[in-house]
Amino acid sequence: MEVIVYNTAEEIGEAIGKIFVDTVNARHDSVLGLATGASPIPTYNYIAKAYQEGRVSLRDVTTFNLDEYCDLPREDKNSFYSFMVENLFSRTDIDMNKVHFLNGNAEDIDAECARYDSAIEAAGGIDLQILGIGTDGHIGFNEPDDHFSEKSFRIQLEQSTIDSNQKYFGDVPMPRYAVTMGTGIILKARRIVLVATGESKAEAVQKMIQGPVDPHCPASALQEHGDTVIFLDKAAAKLL
Ligand code: F6R
């Protein structure tokens, strides 16, 4: 895994944004794996600007988001669906029929997860996946565990994850469960870029890169992926 350290989150957004734009310009029907949260926002800003300047079109891409909350309507302003509409989809010419999410409200969650994994495969697999990392080392919502998850599944969120994300929900308690692509599914992406900024990520980043491959730090699985680049700012790289 390659590690690159930048000065600011904006520089990282520009560097990863360029990778996305080049990928789509090389193959207009690329399959993109997308993440939510603060980390990818500068990247989405770059892609939206590139679209507005006529440097890329997302018309033919297919997207799969990593995860979604359970027990939250898709239209809720805090759903990951709403996040993506606000931060990327509504700012580009993306075809909403080619946008895919796990449905955290499905009656049969196991069937929903199997459907999602099959849909990724049927689309030809993910060409380029963007990831963030949790302070506990999670990727997607694969929380620390005794084993790596292969397939997509429903998970109870860790308290540290709830502590990080409750701010978006204000006084309303945030969902305790989510559905997520499994680590095994994430690792099938042909190319992965991960972004981590800020000191709060430094410990997880150190374990991901220099620790053993261990499901207690799910992101450490990326050590076994052949084409992963980790983009850090100086604060997140502090313990390396
Ligand atoms: C979001 C996701 C999560 C986040 C992680 C970091 O779709 O899969 O793994 O990437 O929680 O979140 P931020 O970027 O808000 O620090």
Residues whose N, C-alpha, C, O or C-beta is under 5 A from the ligand:
A	BS01	F6R	A35 T36 G37 A38 S39 L66 D67 L131 G132 I133 G134 H138 I139 G140 F141
